[in-house]
Amino acid sequence: KGMKHRQKIVFSGEADEAPGVLPGDVVFIIDQQEHDTFQRKGADLVAEKTITLKDALTGFSFPLKHPDGRTLIVQSKPGEIVKPNSIKCITDGGMP
């Protein structure tokens, strides 16, 4: 999933057409932009969130606004104690 920074998408022979002239290619180059919440790590999106000790011991749930407009819910499992520097993963939560 996803595209790399500066990756090219080429549509061969799809440019303007004229009689007696071969159409050229349409080329798009991906320009990755910085984001306030997310950083990119390979094909993954990474966001950092600090939680309180109480939340780490008793559980947490918070919404996370995805760059594509979706709202993802990040939450701990019942009875889970979250250790410092833990990572939570949301399967298929990255870029389409």
C-alpha positions in Angstrom: 0.0 0.0 0.0 1.0 3.6 -0.5 3.5 5.3 -2.7 7.1 6.5 -2.0 8.2 10.1 -2.1 9.3 11.1 -5.6 7.7 7.9 -7.1 6.5 8.2 -10.7 3.1 7.2 -12.0 3.2 6.9 -15.8 0.2 6.7 -18.2 1.9 5.8 -21.4 0.4 7.3 -24.6 -2.2 9.2 -22.7 -1.0 12.8 -23.4 -2.6 15.2 -26.0 -3.3 13.7 -29.3 -2.9 15.3 -32.7 -3.2 13.9 -36.2 0.0 12.3 -37.4 1.7 12.7 -34.0 2.2 9.9 -31.4 0.8 10.9 -28.1 3.2 11.4 -25.2 3.1 10.1 -21.7 1.3 11.7 -18.7 3.7 11.5 -15.7 2.8 12.2 -12.1 5.5 12.5 -9.4 4.5 12.0 -5.8 5.5 14.8 -3.5 5.2 13.8 0.1 4.2 16.6 2.4 5.0 17.0 6.1 2.0 16.4 8.5 1.4 17.8 12.0 0.5 14.4 13.5 1.9 11.6 11.4 5.4 10.7 10.2 6.0 8.1 7.6 8.1 5.0 8.2 8.2 2.9 5.1 4.7 1.9 4.3 3.5 2.8 7.8 2.2 6.0 9.4 3.4 6.7 12.9 1.9 9.1 15.4 3.2 9.6 19.0 0.8 10.1 21.9 1.6 10.6 25.6 -0.8 9.0 28.0 -1.1 9.4 31.8 0.0 6.8 34.3 -3.7 6.3 35.2 -4.5 5.6 31.5 -1.5 3.3 31.2 -2.8 1.2 34.2 -6.5 1.4 33.8 -7.0 1.6 30.0 -7.4 4.3 27.4 -9.3 5.1 24.3 -8.8 8.1 22.0 -9.8 9.2 18.5 -7.0 9.8 16.0 -7.9 11.8 12.8 -6.3 10.1 9.8 -5.0 12.2 6.9 -7.6 10.7 4.6 -10.4 12.0 6.8 -11.2 8.8 8.7 -11.3 8.8 12.5 -9.5 5.8 14.0 -10.1 4.7 17.6 -6.9 3.8 19.4 -7.5 1.8 22.6 -6.0 -0.5 25.1 -7.3 -4.1 25.6 -9.2 -4.8 28.8 -6.8 -5.5 31.6 -3.8 -4.4 29.6 -1.1 -2.5 31.4 0.7 -0.2 28.9 4.5 -0.1 29.4 6.6 3.0 28.6 7.5 3.4 24.9 4.9 0.9 23.9 3.6 0.7 20.3 0.0 0.3 19.3 -0.8 -0.9 15.7 -4.0 -0.4 13.8 -4.1 -3.1 11.0 -4.9 -1.6 7.6 -4.9 1.9 9.2 -2.2 3.3 6.8 -2.6 5.1 3.6 -4.6 3.6 0.8 
